[in-house]
Amino acid sequence: MASRLIVALLIELTESAQDHRRAVNSPHLAALVRAGARFEPGHLVERPEALAA
């Protein structure tokens, strides 16, 4: 009985995640994130000169 409940919960969570998943529509921004860039609510945060060197 408990295993059926767990499976049902996993299915529900999976379906919910699929409904809320967003596609990456800016691959150039994804490349910046992989390179270590930081974004705060949609804006690129520049590093201070002392840290950039």
Backbone torsions as a table, in degrees:
resi	resn	phi	psi	omega
1	MET	NA	-46.8	-179.2
2	ALA	-65.3	-35.8	-179.6
3	SER	-66.1	-35.8	176.9
4	ARG	-65.7	-38.3	178.4
5	LEU	-65.1	-42.1	178.8
6	ILE	-63.8	-44.3	178.9
7	VAL	-63.1	-42.6	178.9
8	ALA	-62.6	-40.5	178.6
9	LEU	-65.9	-42.2	178.0
10	LEU	-62.3	-41.3	178.6
11	ILE	-63.8	-43.7	179.8
12	GLU	-62.9	-43.2	178.7
13	LEU	-64.6	-39.8	178.7
14	THR	-63.8	-45.2	179.5
15	GLU	-64.3	-39.3	178.7
16	SER	-64.6	-42.4	179.2
17	ALA	-63.7	-38.2	179.4
18	GLN	-66.9	-35.3	179.6
19	ASP	-69.4	-28.7	-175.3
20	HIS	-102.7	2.0	-178.7
21	ARG	-71.1	139.4	179.3
22	ARG	-112.7	141.1	178.2
23	ALA	-80.5	148.1	174.6
24	VAL	-80.0	112.6	-177.9
25	ASN	-107.0	9.0	177.6
26	SER	-138.9	79.2	-176.5
27	PRO	-60.3	-27.2	178.3
28	HIS	-67.5	-31.0	176.6
29	LEU	-73.9	-35.3	176.9
30	ALA	-61.9	-37.8	178.0
31	ALA	-64.3	-39.1	177.7
32	LEU	-63.3	-41.7	179.8
33	VAL	-64.3	-42.1	177.6
34	ARG	-62.5	-30.5	-180.0
35	ALA	-81.5	-4.9	176.0
36	GLY	106.7	7.0	179.0
37	ALA	-67.9	151.1	178.4
38	ARG	-114.1	141.1	176.5
39	PHE	-123.8	138.5	173.0
40	GLU	-123.7	128.7	-168.8
41	PRO	21.5	61.7	172.0
42	GLY	86.7	1.3	-178.0
43	HIS	-121.8	138.0	177.2
44	LEU	-70.2	129.9	179.8
45	VAL	-97.6	119.9	179.6
46	GLU	-76.5	146.7	176.6
47	ARG	-83.9	144.8	174.5
48	PRO	-63.0	152.6	-177.8
49	GLU	-56.3	-36.1	-178.9
50	ALA	-63.0	-35.4	-179.8
51	LEU	-85.6	-22.8	-176.2
52	ALA	-72.0	-25.7	-176.6
53	ALA	-79.1	NA	NA
